Amino acid sequence: MKNKKVILAIAAAIIVIIILIIAAVIYLVNRNKNNNTAAQTATDNLTAQAPGGGNFANFTYVMGKVNSLSAGSLIVDTSNGQGQRIVTLSSTANITKYVDATMADVLIPNQNVMVNLTSDNNTAVTITLALARPNRNPASAPRQPRTGAGGAGGVAQNPNTINGMILSIDGNQVTISSMRNSNKTININSSTKYKKQIPAVLSDIIVGANITVIGTASSAGTVIARNINVY
């Protein structure tokens, strides 16, 4: 009888241990699932700002190369870890593009620019003239999404980027009033490239084009474009 009680007690203990192990496994699986969901949500809802103006927090930001086009949508091979994304187009989407420009086109006092600098933050690699917007405060320059090293089309080649208004040009030095409420004098040289942002149309978006899209994520997982920049 005593041995039987011992056996039953051991069996009960084993059952309890098995139940605890199963509960622990279920908890870990659910925790990993929730973490993955949170990570994807954080990726899909990057705080971004529309090219050429406006602060749009918690909008979805997609950057990459156009893979294919169809009526009212396009597929983007992203370069920021999001895989392929489907972007829905609409007649209200604001489309702009960056084109090559000259020093005379870009270096104009009181114009808003984005400047990509060398690693020492002293010399301009690329200076991009922002598209003028009606009723904008000229002292408030537009922020552009950074594309990182080598950026699309050479517009954002360096993570060292400042946005602001050109205050003065003196020889090879340009002074900019940055959005951080401080003035910075940068150097330009024969290697500095110049770009300007201009209005674009839907036909400017072609397969192989590098683009950035700012919009809202739909319940179907697509991105409804609000602003598109073509490089």
C-alpha positions in Angstrom: 0.0 0.0 0.0 2.8 2.4 0.9 4.6 1.7 -2.4 1.4 2.4 -4.2 0.9 5.8 -2.5 4.5 6.7 -3.4 4.0 5.7 -7.1 0.8 7.7 -7.2 2.5 10.7 -5.7 5.4 10.5 -8.2 2.9 10.2 -11.1 1.0 13.2 -9.8 4.2 15.2 -9.6 5.2 14.2 -13.1 1.8 15.3 -14.4 2.2 18.7 -12.6 5.7 19.1 -14.1 4.4 18.3 -17.6 1.5 20.8 -17.2 4.0 23.5 -16.1 6.3 22.8 -19.0 3.4 23.0 -21.5 2.2 26.3 -19.9 5.7 27.7 -20.1 6.0 26.8 -23.8 2.7 28.4 -24.6 3.8 31.5 -22.8 7.1 31.8 -24.7 5.4 31.2 -28.0 2.8 34.0 -27.4 5.5 36.3 -26.1 7.6 35.9 -29.2 4.6 36.4 -31.4 3.7 39.6 -29.6 7.3 40.8 -29.9 7.4 40.1 -33.6 4.1 41.9 -34.1 5.4 44.9 -32.2 8.6 45.0 -34.2 6.8 44.9 -37.5 4.4 47.7 -36.3 7.4 49.8 -35.3 9.0 49.3 -38.7 5.8 50.0 -40.6 5.0 53.1 -38.7 8.3 55.0 -38.9 7.9 58.6 -38.1 8.5 60.3 -41.4 8.1 63.7 -43.0 6.8 64.5 -46.5 9.3 65.6 -49.1 9.1 69.3 -49.5 7.0 70.1 -46.4 4.8 69.1 -43.6 5.4 67.1 -40.5 3.6 63.7 -40.7 4.2 61.6 -37.6 3.4 57.9 -37.6 3.0 57.6 -41.3 4.4 54.6 -43.1 7.7 55.3 -44.9 8.7 53.1 -47.9 12.0 53.4 -49.7 13.3 51.3 -52.6 13.1 50.5 -56.3 9.9 50.1 -58.4 9.5 46.4 -59.3 6.3 46.6 -61.3 3.4 48.9 -62.1 -0.3 48.2 -62.6 -3.4 50.4 -62.7 -3.5 52.3 -59.5 -0.7 50.6 -57.7 3.0 49.6 -57.8 5.2 47.1 -56.1 8.4 48.4 -54.4 11.5 46.3 -53.6 12.3 48.1 -50.4 15.9 48.9 -49.2 15.0 49.4 -45.6 14.2 45.8 -44.5 10.5 45.7 -45.3 10.6 43.3 -48.3 8.3 44.0 -51.1 5.5 46.5 -50.4 2.4 47.3 -52.5 1.8 51.0 -52.8 -1.7 52.2 -53.8 -1.8 55.4 -55.9 -4.5 58.0 -56.0 -5.2 61.2 -57.8 -4.4 63.2 -54.6 -0.9 61.9 -54.1 1.8 64.5 -54.2 4.5 63.5 -56.7 7.9 65.2 -56.9 11.3 64.3 -58.3 14.9 65.2 -58.0 16.8 66.3 -61.0 20.3 67.5 -61.7 20.9 71.3 -61.3 23.6 73.8 -61.4 25.2 75.8 -58.6 23.4 78.9 -59.9 20.1 77.1 -59.7 20.6 76.1 -56.0 22.8 78.6 -54.2 20.3 81.3 -53.8 19.9 83.3 -50.6 16.6 82.7 -48.6 16.0 79.4 -50.4 15.4 76.2 -48.5 17.9 73.4 -49.1 18.9 69.9 -47.8 22.7 69.4 -47.6 24.4 66.1 -47.4 27.8 66.5 -45.8 31.1 64.6 -45.7 31.8 62.5 -42.6 33.5 65.5 -40.9 30.3 67.6 -41.4 32.2 70.4 -43.0 31.9 69.9 -46.8 28.8 69.6 -48.9 28.5 66.4 -51.0 25.1 67.3 -52.4 23.0 70.4 -52.0 19.3 69.9 -53.0 17.0 72.9 -53.5 13.6 72.1 -52.0 10.4 72.6 -54.0 8.8 75.9 -53.1 5.4 75.5 -51.4 2.7 78.2 -51.3 2.1 79.8 -48.0 5.2 78.2 -46.4 7.3 80.0 -43.8 10.6 80.5 -45.7 12.5 80.1 -42.4 11.2 76.6 -42.0 13.0 74.2 -44.4 11.5 70.9 -45.3 12.9 67.7 -43.9 13.8 65.0 -46.4 13.9 61.3 -45.6 17.5 60.1 -45.4 18.5 57.3 -47.6 21.8 56.5 -46.0 25.2 56.0 -47.6 25.1 56.0 -51.3 21.5 57.1 -51.4 19.0 56.8 -54.2 20.0 58.8 -57.2 22.8 60.5 -55.2 20.3 62.8 -53.4 21.0 61.7 -49.9 24.5 60.2 -50.1 25.5 60.7 -46.5 23.7 60.4 -43.1 25.2 63.7 -42.1 22.3 65.9 -43.3 21.2 69.4 -42.5 18.1 71.2 -43.6 17.7 74.9 -43.6 17.6 78.2 -45.4 20.6 79.7 -47.2 21.7 82.9 -45.4 24.8 83.9 -47.5 27.3 82.7 -50.0 30.9 83.8 -49.7 33.2 82.2 -52.2 33.4 78.5 -51.4 31.5 78.9 -48.1 27.8 78.8 -47.6 26.1 79.7 -44.4 22.8 78.0 -43.6 20.2 78.7 -40.9 19.4 75.1 -39.9 16.1 73.8 -38.5 17.9 73.3 -35.2 17.9 77.1 -34.8 21.6 77.5 -35.4 23.7 78.8 -38.3 26.3 76.5 -39.9 28.9 77.5 -42.5 29.8 74.7 -44.9 32.4 74.4 -47.7 31.7 73.6 -51.3 34.1 72.4 -53.9 34.3 71.1 -57.5 33.0 67.7 -56.3 29.8 69.1 -54.7 26.7 68.1 -56.6 23.5 70.1 -57.0 19.9 68.9 -57.3 16.5 70.4 -57.2 13.1 69.1 -56.4 10.4 69.7 -58.9 6.8 68.7 -59.5 6.4 65.3 -61.2 3.5 63.3 -62.7 2.5 59.6 -62.5 4.3 58.8 -65.7 7.6 59.7 -64.1 7.3 56.6 -61.9 8.7 53.8 -64.0 10.0 50.3 -63.3 13.5 50.6 -61.9 13.1 54.1 -60.5 14.2 54.7 -57.0 11.4 56.3 -54.9 10.4 57.2 -51.4 6.8 56.9 -50.4 5.1 58.4 -47.4 1.5 57.3 -46.7 -0.8 55.3 -44.5 -1.0 51.6 -44.1 -4.3 50.0 -45.1 -5.9 47.0 -43.3 -5.0 44.9 -46.4 -1.3 45.7 -45.7 -0.8 48.0 -48.6 0.5 51.6 -48.3 -1.8 54.4 -49.5 0.6 57.0 -50.9 0.3 60.6 -49.8 3.7 61.8 -51.0 6.1 60.2 -53.6 9.6 61.3 -54.4 11.2 60.0 -57.6 15.1 60.0 -57.8 
